[in-house]
Amino acid sequence: MEVFEELKARGLVNQTTDETELRKALNEGMVSYYIGFDPTADSLHLGNLVQIIMMMHLQKAGHKPYALVGGATGLIGDPSFKNAERSLQTKETVKNWAEKIHLQLERFLDFETEAENRAEMTNNYNWFENLTFIDFLRDVGKYFTINYMMSKDSVKTRLETGLSYTEFAYQIMQGYDFYKLNQLNGVTLQMGGSDQWGNLTAGVELLRRKANVVAHIITTPIITDSTGKKFGKSEGNAIWLDASKTTPFEMYQFWLNVNDDDAIKLLKIFTFLPLDEIDQIEKKFDAARHERLAQKILAREVVTMVHGKESYENAVHVTEVLFGGGNLKELDAKSIMSGLKSVPHYPVKADDDLNLIELLVSSGIESSKRQAREDVTNGAIYVNGERVKDLNYVLSESDMIEGQLVVIRKGKKNNSLLTF
């Protein structure tokens, strides 16, 4: 299957400029392509991973990727479908974020191969740094009419709430990126999310008018969560690629809990498993959805790709211990806090009575001492995964994992975290 056909079959293609010509270019030889990543945070996230996977597919098919870190455009901020203007960051902050994103991208693309399609990294600050405002207006701005710029949906949606000239000019800057990469490296294909269509076509227009070059675009669909919200850092539900911001365990749990109806679609988008293998997985999955086969494979593939096999295996182990009735003392405090951050927390004060019955009531796990005694007697209370039936049990330092916490479980699933 040709690469463009596979991208479409996986649900990775939303829109293109000229599909016939693009297919022809991809089939006839190596195409140089790029995606831009603005450093608007110190890490990329799942929305960016869709773009990275597109780059990986094309590189595997023999085409040459250029990863553009927007050191200049990151100082401005893309207005595309944002309700308000971004907060401007300092040059030093953007520079530091750009360096971190640079390192993240190196984990996914092949920069080491001796082949001609070795991935390359670039930063648009290189050509904007010494470009004067007058030169920019004369050499770039004159190719864009106000009518053309105002016609973009990303601009129209902001006219009522307000749009600064700074953000209004963003589309021209992104268009100039495409032009420069074409002139310097022969890049003829740009990719991005479907919300970037207006900015991407600005580059196609500039190349046509200024250099008489035919360029191409591929946009990917915007991936949304179960509520319809975009997976993006500004939406408050970001899954980051940086393990210090979203742990491998949290990422594993995220994929493990995707909706059944989305699981196969996400397998096609976020993994490199052959499509015929995914078809077989779908048949087994549909026959016993309660076993969550598709989600488990999805979690395995993505966490391994992003964080490595060891991190994936550790995430599985933590899951089995936390939710499978294992001994929680096998885990470190950080893993437990990460896994149980959504359960009720109760900070134990220095003068609190550490008698288990007293703590069950004072923490709100039990409504009364009578109920607490009944549940302990019946074996419904667990301390760090171990059943406790002693009515006089008193927590000691040996119960405190790394001296920081104790997990109390009532029944099979109701966990609470006592912190010290």
Secondary structure, 3 states (H helix, E strand, C coil): CCHHHHHHHCCCCCEECCHHHHHHHHHHCCCEEEEEECCCCCCCEHHHHHHHHHHHHHHHCCCEEEEEECCCHHHCCCCCCCCCCCCCCCHHHHHHHHHHHHHHHCCCCCCCCCCCCCCEEEECHHHHCCCCHHHHHHHCHHHCCHHHHHCCHHHHCCCCCCCCHHHHCHHHHHHHHHHHHHHHHCCCEEEEEHHHHHHHHHHHHHHHHHHCCCCEEEEECCCECCCCCECCHHHCCCCECCCCCCCHHHHHHHHHCCCHHHHHHHHHHHCCCCHHHHHHHHHHHHHCHHHCHHHHHHHHHHHHHHHCHHHHHHHHHHHHHHHCCCCHHHCCHHHHHHHCCCCCEEECCCCCCCEHHHHHHHCCCCCCHHHHHHHHHCCCEEECCEECCCCCCECCHHHCECCCEEEEEECCCEEEEEEC
